[in-house]
Amino acid sequence: MFEQMRRDIRTVLERDPAARSSLEVVLCCPGVHAIWFHRLAHPVWRGGWHTLARFISHVGRFMTGVEIHPAAVLGPGLFIDHGMGVVIGETAEVGENVSILQGVTLGGTSTKREKRHPTLGDNVVVGAGAKIIGGFRIGNGSRIGAGSVVVREVPENSVVVGVPGRVTFRDGARSGIDLNQSDLPDPLARTLEQMVERIHALEAEIESLRQALKETSRT
């Protein structure tokens, strides 16, 4: 238990440059507090005390702004940054060394009591405001862009952006954890930008020809 808590603190210090000390993490990081509440609620749920487990989870939600169903499975090394508005559903499974930013939803699409929430592989990064909806898997090492809505399975080491989310890049296995959300490639957006630039260039050429014709007609 205490070793897990020490790892949670180390995780924040490694991935959050705003965290300056272990004491600050213990006192001031709601993502860590939400994970600790879940560590209390999860074994209670598995022991069959479902209402008590839900109540512990509810208290954790009130205290942190993070809602984690007590039945969800969270792997070691989870980092919930800022935390506010994060929702992790009942059948969600989160792998090792996953990073989740604020406003993320791991939601379900079915009213049946079945596997209806996503599974996140190891070393996955989910950007702020992203929604992953359904009982599919996000492959190891993948990055989900901020604000994306993902409704289908994602291969390993992929980048997903957009609504609905599209796999825009696969770069092979990476070492370490990449929290950068500013350079996620979007080939469609790049193509549109190139088309606009080409249109502007053509318009400039047409205007130049028009001016040349005017000068020729005057002479």
ROSENU-893172 format. One record per residue (C-alpha): residue number from 1; residue in one letter; x, y negated, z. Coordinates in nm, 4 decimals, padded with zeros to 6 digits, always signed. Layout:
REM residues N
ATOM  pos  code         x         y         z
ATOM  NUM     A         X         Y         Z
...
This chain:
REM residues 219
ATOM  pos  code         x         y         z
ATOM    1     M  +00.0000  +00.0000  +00.0000
ATOM    2     F  +00.2651  -00.2532  +00.1063
ATOM    3     E  +00.4945  -00.1453  -00.1777
ATOM    4     Q  +00.2103  -00.2152  -00.4226
ATOM    5     M  +00.1607  -00.5577  -00.2688
ATOM    6     R  +00.5324  -00.6333  -00.2998
ATOM    7     R  +00.5198  -00.5342  -00.6662
ATOM    8     D  +00.2182  -00.7608  -00.7212
ATOM    9     I  +00.4146  -01.0515  -00.5759
ATOM   10     R  +00.7222  -00.9720  -00.7887
ATOM   11     T  +00.5019  -00.9535  -01.0977
ATOM   12     V  +00.3738  -01.3071  -01.0436
ATOM   13     L  +00.7216  -01.4439  -00.9740
ATOM   14     E  +00.8498  -01.2819  -01.2961
ATOM   15     R  +00.5696  -01.4008  -01.5255
ATOM   16     D  +00.4485  -01.7296  -01.3789
ATOM   17     P  +00.7043  -02.0135  -01.3855
ATOM   18     A  +00.4724  -02.2175  -01.1597
ATOM   19     A  +00.5179  -01.9671  -00.8747
ATOM   20     R  +00.8163  -02.0717  -00.6639
ATOM   21     S  +00.8106  -01.8377  -00.3655
ATOM   22     S  +00.6572  -01.5190  -00.2308
ATOM   23     L  +00.4724  -01.7165  +00.0358
ATOM   24     E  +00.3155  -01.9370  -00.2317
ATOM   25     V  +00.1993  -01.6282  -00.4223
ATOM   26     V  +00.0465  -01.4724  -00.1108
ATOM   27     L  -00.1384  -01.7891  -00.0135
ATOM   28     C  -00.2242  -01.9569  -00.3437
ATOM   29     C  -00.2648  -01.7054  -00.6287
ATOM   30     P  -00.6293  -01.5973  -00.6762
ATOM   31     G  -00.5365  -01.3352  -00.9355
ATOM   32     V  -00.3326  -01.1483  -00.6751
ATOM   33     H  -00.6099  -01.1849  -00.4170
ATOM   34     A  -00.8623  -01.0398  -00.6662
ATOM   35     I  -00.6393  -00.7365  -00.7241
ATOM   36     W  -00.6049  -00.6836  -00.3492
ATOM   37     F  -00.9816  -00.6993  -00.3004
ATOM   38     H  -01.0142  -00.4391  -00.5758
ATOM   39     R  -00.7601  -00.2184  -00.3989
ATOM   40     L  -00.9942  -00.2192  -00.1005
ATOM   41     A  -01.3133  -00.1671  -00.2999
ATOM   42     H  -01.1958  +00.1037  -00.5423
ATOM   43     P  -01.1332  +00.3877  -00.2908
ATOM   44     V  -01.4573  +00.2975  -00.1126
ATOM   45     W  -01.6407  +00.3366  -00.4450
ATOM   46     R  -01.4712  +00.6697  -00.5143
ATOM   47     G  -01.5717  +00.7835  -00.1676
ATOM   48     G  -01.9378  +00.7371  -00.2605
ATOM   49     W  -02.0013  +00.4170  -00.0601
ATOM   50     H  -02.1165  +00.2281  -00.3669
ATOM   51     T  -02.3090  -00.0548  -00.2016
ATOM   52     L  -02.0251  -00.1292  +00.0396
ATOM   53     A  -01.7767  -00.1221  -00.2481
ATOM   54     R  -01.9904  -00.3628  -00.4488
ATOM   55     F  -02.0157  -00.5930  -00.1473
ATOM   56     I  -01.6355  -00.5997  -00.1080
ATOM   57     S  -01.6097  -00.6762  -00.4781
ATOM   58     H  -01.8715  -00.9486  -00.4413
ATOM   59     V  -01.6755  -01.1122  -00.1596
ATOM   60     G  -01.3652  -01.0989  -00.3786
ATOM   61     R  -01.5560  -01.2669  -00.6613
ATOM   62     F  -01.6763  -01.5409  -00.4259
ATOM   63     M  -01.3242  -01.6020  -00.2962
ATOM   64     T  -01.1333  -01.5881  -00.6263
ATOM   65     G  -01.3679  -01.6448  -00.9213
ATOM   66     V  -01.2602  -01.3061  -01.0598
ATOM   67     E  -01.5207  -01.0308  -01.0954
ATOM   68     I  -01.3819  -00.6760  -01.1011
ATOM   69     H  -01.6224  -00.3846  -01.0715
ATOM   70     P  -01.4980  -00.1492  -00.7985
ATOM   71     A  -01.5132  +00.1481  -01.0373
ATOM   72     A  -01.2701  -00.0116  -01.2851
ATOM   73     V  -00.9211  +00.1403  -01.3022
ATOM   74     L  -00.6315  -00.1061  -01.2792
ATOM   75     G  -00.2744  -00.0007  -01.3499
ATOM   76     P  +00.0374  -00.1229  -01.1686
ATOM   77     G  +00.1982  -00.4504  -01.2667
ATOM   78     L  -00.1294  -00.6231  -01.3586
ATOM   79     F  -00.0974  -01.0028  -01.3766
ATOM   80     I  -00.4141  -01.2160  -01.3698
ATOM   81     D  -00.3073  -01.5749  -01.4312
ATOM   82     H  -00.5312  -01.8523  -01.2901
ATOM   83     G  -00.8107  -01.5960  -01.2734
ATOM   84     M  -01.1239  -01.8088  -01.2869
ATOM   85     G  -01.3941  -01.6507  -01.5016
ATOM   86     V  -01.2223  -01.3145  -01.5544
ATOM   87     V  -01.4722  -01.0242  -01.5715
ATOM   88     I  -01.3643  -00.6580  -01.5748
ATOM   89     G  -01.6495  -00.4117  -01.6188
ATOM   90     E  -01.7287  -00.0806  -01.4547
ATOM   91     T  -01.5684  +00.1618  -01.7022
ATOM   92     A  -01.2765  -00.0625  -01.7991
ATOM   93     E  -00.9266  +00.0824  -01.7707
ATOM   94     V  -00.6170  -00.1352  -01.7584
ATOM   95     G  -00.2707  +00.0067  -01.8199
ATOM   96     E  +00.0675  -00.0836  -01.6740
ATOM   97     N  +00.2171  -00.4338  -01.6908
ATOM   98     V  -00.0903  -00.5932  -01.8486
ATOM   99     S  -00.1306  -00.9732  -01.8433
ATOM  100     I  -00.4768  -01.1326  -01.8440
ATOM  101     L  -00.5347  -01.5081  -01.8550
ATOM  102     Q  -00.8364  -01.7044  -01.7341
ATOM  103     G  -01.1821  -01.6596  -01.8838
ATOM  104     V  -01.1205  -01.3096  -02.0203
ATOM  105     T  -01.4054  -01.0575  -02.0374
ATOM  106     L  -01.3613  -00.6808  -02.0613
ATOM  107     G  -01.7274  -00.6172  -02.1320
ATOM  108     G  -01.9626  -00.3416  -02.2427
ATOM  109     T  -02.2170  -00.3068  -02.5210
ATOM  110     S  -02.4342  -00.0210  -02.3954
ATOM  111     T  -02.6979  +00.0125  -02.1250
ATOM  112     K  -02.6185  +00.3833  -02.0818
ATOM  113     R  -02.4004  +00.5128  -01.8017
ATOM  114     E  -02.1102  +00.6072  -02.0230
ATOM  115     K  -01.7677  +00.4762  -02.1237
ATOM  116     R  -01.8770  +00.1328  -02.2463
ATOM  117     H  -01.5895  -00.0982  -02.1501
ATOM  118     P  -01.2461  -00.1231  -02.3142
ATOM  119     T  -00.9213  +00.0483  -02.2265
ATOM  120     L  -00.6078  -00.1669  -02.2360
ATOM  121     G  -00.2786  +00.0104  -02.2971
ATOM  122     D  +00.0536  -00.0787  -02.1357
ATOM  123     N  +00.2139  -00.4224  -02.1842
ATOM  124     V  -00.0980  -00.5774  -02.3395
ATOM  125     V  -00.1416  -00.9563  -02.3201
ATOM  126     V  -00.4927  -01.1028  -02.3386
ATOM  127     G  -00.5106  -01.4765  -02.4048
ATOM  128     A  -00.7360  -01.7267  -02.2290
ATOM  129     G  -01.1047  -01.6961  -02.3093
ATOM  130     A  -01.0721  -01.3756  -02.5121
ATOM  131     K  -01.3595  -01.1270  -02.5076
ATOM  132     I  -01.3019  -00.7542  -02.5595
ATOM  133     I  -01.6390  -00.5847  -02.5902
ATOM  134     G  -01.6925  -00.2080  -02.6182
ATOM  135     G  -01.5569  +00.1293  -02.5164
ATOM  136     F  -01.2492  +00.1363  -02.7405
ATOM  137     R  -00.8740  +00.1090  -02.6856
ATOM  138     I  -00.6296  -00.1774  -02.7228
ATOM  139     G  -00.2955  -00.0193  -02.8122
ATOM  140     N  +00.0235  -00.0564  -02.6113
ATOM  141     G  +00.2146  -00.3800  -02.6614
ATOM  142     S  -00.0640  -00.5655  -02.8409
ATOM  143     R  -00.1462  -00.9351  -02.8004
ATOM  144     I  -00.5001  -01.0733  -02.8135
ATOM  145     G  -00.5110  -01.4405  -02.9104
ATOM  146     A  -00.6865  -01.6988  -02.6969
ATOM  147     G  -01.0588  -01.7241  -02.7720
ATOM  148     S  -01.0686  -01.4079  -02.9839
ATOM  149     V  -01.3664  -01.1711  -02.9767
ATOM  150     V  -01.2517  -00.8111  -03.0232
ATOM  151     V  -01.5151  -00.5492  -03.1084
ATOM  152     R  -01.3086  -00.2627  -03.2490
ATOM  153     E  -00.9999  -00.0577  -03.1675
ATOM  154     V  -00.6590  -00.2226  -03.1997
ATOM  155     P  -00.3442  -00.0270  -03.2964
ATOM  156     E  -00.0266  -00.0460  -03.0909
ATOM  157     N  +00.1989  -00.3535  -03.1156
ATOM  158     S  -00.0580  -00.5594  -03.3020
ATOM  159     V  -00.1591  -00.9241  -03.2937
ATOM  160     V  -00.5339  -00.9988  -03.2987
ATOM  161     V  -00.6869  -01.3414  -03.3588
ATOM  162     G  -01.0229  -01.4844  -03.4582
ATOM  163     V  -01.3962  -01.4235  -03.4228
ATOM  164     P  -01.4472  -01.1394  -03.4818
ATOM  165     G  -01.0928  -01.0412  -03.3969
ATOM  166     R  -00.8720  -00.9320  -03.6868
ATOM  167     V  -00.5395  -00.7525  -03.6746
ATOM  168     T  -00.3160  -01.0086  -03.8461
ATOM  169     F  +00.0259  -00.8670  -03.7722
ATOM  170     R  +00.1997  -00.5486  -03.6636
ATOM  171     D  +00.5614  -00.5964  -03.5651
ATOM  172     G  +00.6724  -00.2644  -03.4242
ATOM  173     A  +00.7639  -00.1909  -03.0637
ATOM  174     R  +00.8854  -00.4808  -02.8487
ATOM  175     S  +01.0825  -00.4725  -02.5289
ATOM  176     G  +00.9522  -00.6643  -02.2300
ATOM  177     I  +00.6354  -00.8697  -02.2000
ATOM  178     D  +00.5643  -01.1555  -02.4386
ATOM  179     L  +00.3219  -01.4131  -02.2958
ATOM  180     N  +00.3676  -01.6582  -02.5835
ATOM  181     Q  +00.0292  -01.7520  -02.7329
ATOM  182     S  +00.1516  -02.0337  -02.9585
ATOM  183     D  +00.2971  -01.8341  -03.2479
ATOM  184     L  +00.0350  -01.5671  -03.3189
ATOM  185     P  +00.0415  -01.5218  -03.6980
ATOM  186     D  -00.2805  -01.5661  -03.8969
ATOM  187     P  -00.2224  -01.4875  -04.2677
ATOM  188     L  -00.5726  -01.6045  -04.3675
ATOM  189     A  -00.5223  -01.9453  -04.2078
ATOM  190     R  -00.1774  -01.9712  -04.3660
ATOM  191     T  -00.3225  -01.8881  -04.7098
ATOM  192     L  -00.5931  -02.1530  -04.6704
ATOM  193     E  -00.3325  -02.4112  -04.5694
ATOM  194     Q  -00.1264  -02.3267  -04.8788
ATOM  195     M  -00.4368  -02.3571  -05.0995
ATOM  196     V  -00.5173  -02.7011  -04.9556
ATOM  197     E  -00.1584  -02.8140  -05.0113
ATOM  198     R  -00.1746  -02.6915  -05.3721
ATOM  199     I  -00.5052  -02.8716  -05.4310
ATOM  200     H  -00.3559  -03.1962  -05.3005
ATOM  201     A  -00.0540  -03.1516  -05.5283
ATOM  202     L  -00.2795  -03.0894  -05.8300
ATOM  203     E  -00.4905  -03.3940  -05.7466
ATOM  204     A  -00.1731  -03.6046  -05.7321
ATOM  205     E  -00.0633  -03.4703  -06.0743
ATOM  206     I  -00.4052  -03.5433  -06.2265
ATOM  207     E  -00.3999  -03.8972  -06.0868
ATOM  208     S  -00.0494  -03.9472  -06.2271
ATOM  209     L  -00.1647  -03.8266  -06.5726
ATOM  210     R  -00.4681  -04.0539  -06.5555
ATOM  211     Q  -00.2480  -04.3559  -06.4831
ATOM  212     A  -00.0147  -04.2579  -06.7676
ATOM  213     L  -00.3095  -04.2347  -07.0093
ATOM  214     K  -00.4305  -04.5761  -06.9016
ATOM  215     E  -00.0877  -04.7265  -06.9663
ATOM  216     T  -00.0706  -04.5578  -07.3073
ATOM  217     S  -00.4172  -04.6865  -07.4096
ATOM  218     R  -00.3181  -05.0435  -07.3195
ATOM  219     T  -00.0143  -05.0319  -07.5399
